[in-house]
Amino acid sequence: MIEMELNKIVIDEKRHDQLIALKEKGGSRVLPIVIGLNEASAIKLKISGFNPPRPLTHDLIFTILNDLGATVEKVVIDSLEENTFHAKIIIKTSSGESKSIDARPSDSIALAVRSHAPIFVEDSIVQQYETFNKEKL
């Protein structure tokens, strides 16, 4: 697995495109992921330090986990099927047990930003993306 970090958020309201770019930690590889406007906004608001008067969905999930004594250990983007990324949120329960929860990458990253959890991508996904881009050239 490759540890990556959030590098960029692009919101183009005219074209209705939103994407996040993950960059290899300590490296140069980048993986763009198209996401929904709500998730892009939730990530951007948190990074900018904005605190809404009422909790957004990702803030609510983060608070629930904390109140139950659970923590987000990491986020793993683990597959790419028919141009759709899939992810898992790995949570450590109050008893120390690890649980893997299926989630969209956008929701996973929004939660990782709130919990300061690391983001990992399977090597095969990064290689698949690199191969696809080389073929387009």
Backbone as a chain_set.jsonl record, in Angstrom:
{"seq": "MIEMELNKIVIDEKRHDQLIALKEKGGSRVLPIVIGLNEASAIKLKISGFNPPRPLTHDLIFTILNDLGATVEKVVIDSLEENTFHAKIIIKTSSGESKSIDARPSDSIALAVRSHAPIFVEDSIVQQYETFNKEKL", "coords": {"N": [[0.836, -1.184, 0.0], [0.345, 2.287, -0.602], [1.091, 5.2, 1.072], [-0.745, 8.134, 1.055], [-1.49, 11.646, 0.668], [-3.861, 14.286, 1.022], [-3.799, 16.457, -1.6], [-4.926, 18.361, -3.292], [-8.003, 20.078, -3.908], [-10.491, 20.376, -6.227], [-13.051, 22.359, -7.322], [-15.343, 22.864, -9.668], [-17.813, 24.74, -10.404], [-19.167, 25.559, -12.685], [-18.832, 23.545, -14.604], [-19.689, 21.471, -13.127], [-17.932, 19.663, -11.961], [-16.016, 17.961, -9.59], [-13.078, 17.207, -7.903], [-10.651, 15.374, -6.05], [-7.21, 15.386, -5.403], [-4.92, 13.018, -4.627], [-1.696, 12.741, -3.312], [1.318, 10.973, -3.439], [2.858, 10.303, -0.422], [5.87, 11.694, 0.318], [6.661, 11.236, -2.257], [6.129, 11.413, -5.857], [3.912, 10.618, -7.267], [0.509, 11.021, -8.296], [-2.954, 10.741, -7.665], [-5.96, 11.337, -9.041], [-9.371, 11.706, -8.012], [-12.69, 11.674, -8.838], [-15.334, 13.268, -7.211], [-18.384, 13.842, -5.322], [-20.211, 16.98, -5.074], [-21.107, 17.698, -2.483], [-19.407, 16.21, -0.785], [-16.901, 17.169, -1.576], [-17.174, 19.821, -0.781], [-17.51, 19.449, 1.982], [-15.005, 18.45, 2.712], [-13.344, 20.565, 1.934], [-14.347, 22.699, 3.522], [-13.657, 21.799, 6.105], [-10.845, 21.694, 5.975], [-10.324, 24.375, 5.574], [-10.898, 25.388, 8.015], [-13.415, 26.162, 8.763], [-16.149, 26.176, 10.958], [-19.215, 24.905, 11.117], [-22.438, 26.044, 12.361], [-24.072, 23.949, 13.082], [-23.458, 20.428, 13.215], [-22.038, 18.942, 10.29], [-22.645, 16.017, 8.241], [-20.277, 14.364, 8.18], [-18.893, 15.416, 10.337], [-20.634, 14.745, 12.367], [-20.519, 11.911, 12.292], [-17.824, 11.582, 13.022], [-17.914, 12.629, 15.643], [-19.708, 10.849, 16.866], [-18.228, 8.442, 16.712], [-16.013, 9.147, 18.346], [-17.33, 9.647, 20.808], [-18.136, 7.09, 21.375], [-15.78, 5.952, 21.97], [-14.211, 5.067, 19.919], [-11.781, 5.097, 17.233], [-10.621, 6.433, 14.109], [-8.46, 4.558, 12.384], [-7.213, 4.366, 9.868], [-7.655, 5.083, 6.355], [-8.384, 3.219, 3.494], [-8.064, 3.043, 0.115], [-9.107, 0.657, -1.845], [-9.876, -0.676, -4.198], [-10.572, -0.499, -7.744], [-13.136, -0.48, -9.799], [-14.716, -0.718, -12.826], [-14.258, 2.026, -13.383], [-14.88, 3.115, -10.921], [-13.956, 4.009, -7.722], [-13.305, 2.238, -4.69], [-13.487, 2.069, -1.135], [-12.254, 1.567, 2.239], [-12.925, 2.209, 5.627], [-10.967, 1.987, 8.35], [-11.539, 1.206, 11.573], [-10.791, 1.507, 15.007], [-12.137, -0.005, 17.746], [-13.473, 0.78, 21.033], [-12.713, -1.345, 22.57], [-10.408, -2.127, 21.415], [-10.503, -3.614, 19.13], [-10.187, -4.005, 15.598], [-12.148, -2.773, 12.957], [-13.434, -3.036, 9.688], [-14.943, -0.922, 7.449], [-17.002, -0.609, 4.701], [-16.938, 2.009, 2.359], [-17.49, 5.047, 0.453], [-14.758, 6.554, -1.292], [-14.696, 9.386, -1.094], [-16.271, 10.013, 1.198], [-14.775, 8.604, 3.046], [-12.32, 9.972, 2.98], [-13.161, 12.505, 3.792], [-13.776, 11.913, 6.423], [-11.272, 11.037, 7.303], [-9.824, 13.419, 7.174], [-10.967, 14.835, 9.264], [-10.267, 13.278, 11.437], [-7.575, 13.129, 11.339], [-6.377, 10.903, 10.22], [-4.298, 8.516, 8.485], [-4.135, 8.091, 4.884], [-4.351, 5.508, 2.616], [-3.519, 3.887, -0.479], [-4.037, 1.121, -2.537], [-1.314, -0.439, -4.187], [-1.779, -1.528, -6.752], [-3.869, 0.002, -7.785], [-2.784, 2.556, -8.182], [-0.852, 1.873, -10.055], [-2.505, 0.95, -12.108], [-3.816, 3.323, -12.808], [-1.605, 4.844, -13.706], [-0.799, 3.295, -15.9], [-3.062, 3.519, -17.55], [-2.97, 6.273, -18.142], [-0.558, 6.411, -19.578], [-1.218, 4.96, -21.822], [-3.062, 6.635, -23.006], [-1.509, 8.645, -23.965]], "CA": [[0.0, 0.0, 0.0], [1.061, 3.551, -0.708], [0.483, 6.254, 1.877], [-0.955, 9.345, 0.262], [-2.081, 12.749, 1.406], [-4.708, 15.159, 0.216], [-2.946, 17.46, -2.222], [-5.691, 19.426, -3.933], [-9.442, 19.919, -4.101], [-10.916, 21.22, -7.345], [-14.504, 22.461, -7.447], [-15.694, 23.663, -10.844], [-19.275, 24.81, -10.354], [-19.702, 25.73, -14.033], [-18.863, 22.235, -15.272], [-20.201, 20.511, -12.146], [-16.898, 18.666, -11.707], [-15.259, 18.095, -8.358], [-12.151, 16.103, -7.715], [-9.575, 15.51, -5.084], [-5.964, 14.789, -5.872], [-4.082, 12.441, -3.58], [-0.294, 12.702, -3.728], [2.129, 10.012, -2.707], [3.607, 10.921, 0.664], [7.301, 11.535, 0.07], [6.864, 10.841, -3.654], [5.599, 12.327, -6.864], [2.716, 10.097, -7.934], [-0.745, 11.674, -7.939], [-4.146, 9.996, -8.05], [-7.18, 12.147, -8.953], [-10.611, 10.966, -7.809], [-13.878, 12.509, -8.997], [-16.23, 13.093, -6.061], [-19.588, 14.668, -5.329], [-20.074, 18.355, -4.604], [-21.265, 17.752, -1.021], [-18.212, 15.683, -0.145], [-15.822, 18.124, -1.851], [-17.424, 20.975, 0.091], [-17.259, 19.042, 3.372], [-13.553, 18.358, 2.887], [-12.786, 21.914, 1.808], [-14.735, 23.473, 4.699], [-12.872, 21.356, 7.264], [-9.457, 22.115, 5.778], [-10.25, 25.835, 5.698], [-11.104, 25.744, 9.418], [-14.787, 26.607, 8.994], [-16.947, 25.364, 11.871], [-20.633, 25.251, 10.935], [-23.169, 26.136, 13.629], [-24.586, 22.602, 13.356], [-22.516, 19.492, 12.593], [-22.29, 18.301, 9.002], [-22.709, 14.557, 8.387], [-18.972, 13.788, 8.52], [-18.591, 15.851, 11.702], [-21.497, 13.942, 13.228], [-19.936, 10.564, 12.367], [-16.603, 11.693, 13.806], [-18.304, 12.82, 17.045], [-20.275, 9.587, 17.354], [-17.111, 7.511, 16.94], [-15.264, 9.588, 19.528], [-18.143, 9.448, 22.01], [-18.178, 5.644, 21.634], [-14.42, 5.518, 22.287], [-13.587, 4.484, 18.731], [-10.956, 6.013, 16.456], [-10.344, 6.059, 12.729], [-7.043, 4.208, 12.278], [-6.749, 4.714, 8.531], [-8.559, 4.914, 5.228], [-7.714, 2.468, 2.435], [-8.736, 2.945, -1.181], [-8.645, -0.708, -2.08], [-10.159, -1.244, -5.514], [-11.092, 0.346, -8.821], [-13.953, -1.365, -10.624], [-15.511, 0.003, -13.813], [-14.0, 3.453, -13.16], [-15.384, 3.53, -9.612], [-13.068, 3.674, -6.607], [-13.924, 1.695, -3.477], [-12.609, 2.314, 0.014], [-12.597, 1.028, 3.558], [-12.524, 2.977, 6.797], [-10.544, 1.045, 9.395], [-11.851, 1.82, 12.865], [-10.425, 0.753, 16.206], [-13.201, 0.161, 18.731], [-13.021, 1.07, 22.399], [-12.112, -2.57, 23.122], [-9.154, -2.378, 20.703], [-10.744, -4.427, 17.938], [-10.241, -3.274, 14.338], [-13.301, -3.049, 12.108], [-13.317, -2.488, 8.347], [-16.259, -0.5, 7.001], [-17.057, -0.232, 3.291], [-17.375, 3.403, 2.202], [-16.996, 5.744, -0.73], [-13.51, 7.259, -0.988], [-14.947, 10.777, -0.704], [-16.693, 10.011, 2.6], [-13.633, 8.127, 3.821], [-11.334, 11.047, 3.073], [-13.764, 13.545, 4.632], [-13.623, 11.46, 7.806], [-9.831, 11.026, 7.596], [-9.419, 14.811, 7.408], [-11.447, 15.212, 10.595], [-9.611, 12.473, 12.474], [-6.124, 13.151, 11.069], [-5.994, 9.514, 9.952], [-3.586, 8.363, 7.213], [-4.866, 7.602, 3.715], [-3.549, 4.572, 1.842], [-4.076, 3.397, -1.737], [-3.397, -0.117, -2.978], [-0.342, -0.256, -5.274], [-2.348, -1.898, -8.052], [-4.717, 1.093, -8.27], [-1.889, 3.596, -8.685], [-0.254, 1.333, -11.284], [-3.577, 0.915, -13.109], [-4.01, 4.703, -13.241], [-0.421, 5.221, -14.481], [-0.86, 2.565, -17.173], [-4.131, 4.133, -18.321], [-2.501, 7.568, -18.645], [0.478, 6.184, -20.602], [-1.899, 4.483, -23.037], [-3.744, 7.784, -23.608], [-0.493, 9.484, -24.645]], "C": [[0.879, 1.245, 0.0], [0.347, 4.571, 0.173], [0.414, 7.52, 1.037], [-1.556, 10.413, 1.159], [-2.896, 13.605, 0.455], [-3.85, 16.306, -0.293], [-3.739, 18.646, -2.74], [-7.162, 19.057, -3.988], [-9.823, 20.886, -5.208], [-12.439, 21.17, -7.411], [-14.781, 23.407, -8.603], [-17.215, 23.691, -10.944], [-19.902, 24.97, -11.735], [-19.851, 24.397, -14.741], [-19.419, 21.144, -14.373], [-19.239, 19.345, -11.94], [-16.221, 18.978, -10.375], [-14.294, 16.928, -8.3], [-11.174, 16.436, -6.615], [-8.355, 14.84, -5.697], [-5.199, 14.309, -4.646], [-2.671, 12.348, -4.124], [0.461, 11.744, -2.821], [2.954, 10.748, -1.653], [5.093, 10.637, 0.45], [7.623, 11.129, -1.356], [6.214, 11.821, -4.602], [4.32, 11.837, -7.536], [1.447, 10.746, -7.38], [-1.898, 10.819, -8.452], [-5.364, 10.909, -7.913], [-8.411, 11.253, -8.819], [-11.766, 11.951, -7.932], [-14.821, 12.2, -7.844], [-17.437, 14.011, -6.21], [-19.339, 16.043, -4.735], [-20.177, 18.445, -3.085], [-20.003, 17.294, -0.301], [-17.02, 16.628, -0.358], [-15.962, 19.339, -0.944], [-17.119, 20.638, 1.546], [-15.77, 18.958, 3.659], [-12.944, 19.757, 2.896], [-13.115, 22.774, 3.028], [-13.89, 23.105, 5.912], [-11.428, 21.828, 7.158], [-9.305, 23.619, 5.979], [-10.482, 26.308, 7.133], [-12.503, 26.232, 9.735], [-15.505, 25.638, 9.922], [-18.403, 25.765, 11.743], [-21.346, 25.293, 12.29], [-23.783, 24.796, 14.049], [-23.667, 21.617, 12.654], [-22.982, 18.982, 11.236], [-22.213, 16.791, 9.217], [-21.38, 13.95, 8.817], [-18.529, 14.194, 9.922], [-19.386, 15.022, 12.705], [-20.924, 12.531, 13.398], [-18.68, 10.571, 13.226], [-16.923, 11.818, 15.303], [-18.875, 11.536, 17.635], [-19.164, 8.583, 17.653], [-16.344, 7.876, 18.207], [-16.04, 9.333, 20.811], [-18.276, 7.975, 22.378], [-16.79, 5.084, 21.95], [-13.704, 4.864, 21.123], [-12.756, 5.546, 18.012], [-10.814, 5.503, 15.023], [-8.839, 5.807, 12.643], [-6.461, 4.66, 10.945], [-7.889, 4.54, 7.541], [-7.762, 4.202, 4.142], [-8.595, 2.488, 1.184], [-8.219, 1.644, -1.78], [-9.011, -1.332, -3.416], [-10.703, -0.174, -6.46], [-11.809, -0.586, -9.773], [-14.85, -0.53, -11.526], [-15.469, 1.513, -13.566], [-14.574, 3.993, -11.854], [-14.419, 3.049, -8.529], [-13.891, 3.173, -5.433], [-12.941, 1.859, -2.331], [-13.133, 1.607, 1.257], [-12.117, 2.03, 4.603], [-12.182, 1.945, 7.858], [-10.674, 1.76, 10.734], [-11.382, 0.903, 13.989], [-11.488, 1.05, 17.255], [-12.614, 0.446, 20.104], [-12.38, -0.15, 23.05], [-10.803, -2.936, 22.414], [-9.289, -3.22, 19.455], [-10.787, -3.535, 16.695], [-11.437, -3.737, 13.519], [-13.076, -2.364, 10.772], [-14.719, -2.176, 7.836], [-16.181, -0.022, 5.557], [-17.604, 1.184, 3.174], [-16.89, 3.955, 0.874], [-15.688, 6.446, -0.358], [-13.736, 8.69, -0.509], [-15.369, 10.881, 0.761], [-15.543, 9.584, 3.505], [-12.618, 9.234, 4.038], [-11.868, 12.199, 3.918], [-13.63, 13.18, 6.112], [-12.149, 11.435, 8.216], [-9.323, 12.436, 7.903], [-9.811, 15.243, 8.819], [-10.688, 14.484, 11.701], [-8.086, 12.442, 12.336], [-5.581, 11.733, 10.867], [-5.253, 9.438, 8.612], [-4.474, 7.76, 6.131], [-3.919, 6.713, 2.91], [-4.296, 4.183, 0.57], [-3.309, 2.134, -2.111], [-2.491, 0.175, -4.176], [-0.97, -0.487, -6.643], [-3.22, -0.782, -8.633], [-3.861, 2.202, -8.861], [-1.256, 3.132, -9.993], [-1.281, 1.312, -12.421], [-3.814, 2.321, -13.665], [-2.843, 5.168, -14.109], [-0.44, 4.562, -15.848], [-1.91, 3.184, -18.091], [-3.664, 5.457, -18.916], [-1.429, 7.409, -19.702], [-0.154, 5.75, -21.909], [-2.599, 5.627, -23.757], [-2.774, 8.673, -24.372], [-0.167, 8.859, -25.937]], "O": [[1.993, 1.251, 0.526], [-0.858, 4.781, 0.036], [1.387, 7.919, 0.398], [-2.057, 10.134, 2.248], [-2.65, 13.64, -0.751], [-3.249, 17.039, 0.493], [-3.296, 19.791, -2.648], [-7.523, 17.885, -4.1], [-9.515, 22.075, -5.136], [-13.04, 20.102, -7.537], [-14.491, 24.601, -8.528], [-17.827, 22.779, -11.498], [-21.046, 24.565, -11.943], [-20.861, 24.14, -15.397], [-19.6, 20.01, -14.814], [-19.656, 18.2, -11.767], [-15.898, 20.13, -10.085], [-14.657, 15.794, -8.613], [-10.91, 17.595, -6.297], [-8.468, 13.851, -6.421], [-4.875, 15.088, -3.751], [-2.464, 11.927, -5.262], [0.263, 11.715, -1.607], [3.663, 11.704, -1.967], [5.514, 9.481, 0.407], [8.748, 10.717, -1.639], [5.803, 12.914, -4.212], [3.708, 12.58, -8.302], [1.321, 10.987, -6.18], [-1.823, 10.245, -9.538], [-5.768, 11.229, -6.795], [-8.488, 10.186, -9.427], [-11.814, 12.95, -7.213], [-15.082, 11.039, -7.532], [-17.495, 14.846, -7.113], [-18.382, 16.248, -3.989], [-19.419, 19.186, -2.46], [-19.58, 17.912, 0.676], [-16.231, 16.86, 0.558], [-14.972, 19.829, -0.4], [-16.536, 21.451, 2.264], [-15.321, 19.354, 4.735], [-12.131, 20.087, 3.759], [-12.252, 23.501, 3.519], [-13.456, 23.98, 6.66], [-10.852, 22.305, 8.136], [-8.286, 24.085, 6.491], [-10.29, 27.484, 7.44], [-12.763, 26.672, 10.855], [-15.477, 24.427, 9.707], [-18.797, 26.837, 12.203], [-20.909, 24.656, 13.248], [-23.987, 24.548, 15.238], [-23.139, 21.936, 11.589], [-24.149, 18.638, 11.049], [-21.761, 16.339, 10.269], [-21.347, 13.113, 9.719], [-17.871, 13.421, 10.618], [-18.874, 14.645, 13.759], [-20.853, 12.017, 14.515], [-18.484, 9.684, 14.057], [-16.272, 11.182, 16.131], [-18.562, 11.177, 18.77], [-19.155, 7.951, 18.709], [-16.061, 7.015, 19.04], [-15.474, 8.857, 21.795], [-18.5, 7.639, 23.541], [-16.639, 3.883, 22.172], [-12.699, 4.179, 21.315], [-12.998, 6.744, 18.164], [-10.88, 4.301, 14.766], [-8.04, 6.728, 12.807], [-5.381, 5.248, 10.884], [-8.925, 3.944, 7.837], [-6.603, 4.537, 3.895], [-9.728, 2.008, 1.202], [-7.056, 1.539, -2.17], [-8.514, -2.409, -3.745], [-11.208, 0.872, -6.052], [-11.182, -1.385, -10.47], [-15.651, 0.272, -11.045], [-16.501, 2.184, -13.542], [-14.735, 5.204, -11.703], [-14.108, 1.863, -8.429], [-15.017, 3.616, -5.206], [-11.727, 1.799, -2.521], [-14.266, 1.128, 1.314], [-11.043, 2.618, 4.475], [-13.022, 1.121, 8.221], [-10.019, 2.769, 10.992], [-11.553, -0.315, 13.93], [-11.715, 2.206, 17.612], [-11.402, 0.36, 20.305], [-11.589, -0.008, 23.982], [-10.163, -3.928, 22.762], [-8.295, -3.51, 18.789], [-11.352, -2.442, 16.731], [-11.705, -4.933, 13.402], [-12.584, -1.237, 10.724], [-15.581, -3.053, 7.794], [-15.39, 0.863, 5.229], [-18.603, 1.526, 3.806], [-15.989, 3.396, 0.249], [-15.531, 6.887, 0.78], [-13.037, 9.156, 0.391], [-14.877, 11.745, 1.486], [-15.358, 10.132, 4.591], [-12.113, 9.415, 5.146], [-11.116, 12.808, 4.68], [-13.397, 14.05, 6.95], [-11.816, 11.776, 9.351], [-8.489, 12.62, 8.79], [-9.052, 15.945, 9.487], [-10.496, 15.032, 12.786], [-7.398, 11.8, 13.129], [-4.471, 11.412, 11.29], [-5.548, 10.212, 7.702], [-5.424, 7.029, 6.411], [-2.812, 7.128, 2.568], [-5.526, 4.15, 0.537], [-2.083, 2.088, -2.013], [-2.856, 0.941, -5.068], [-0.723, 0.27, -7.581], [-3.299, -0.637, -9.853], [-4.178, 2.731, -9.926], [-1.137, 3.914, -10.937], [-0.95, 1.625, -13.565], [-3.993, 2.484, -14.872], [-3.056, 5.814, -15.135], [-0.129, 5.206, -16.85], [-1.665, 3.354, -19.286], [-3.939, 5.734, -20.084], [-1.385, 8.198, -20.645], [0.314, 6.125, -22.985], [-2.722, 5.604, -24.982], [-3.163, 9.37, -25.309], [0.66, 9.382, -26.684]]}, "num_chains": 1, "name": "protein.A"}
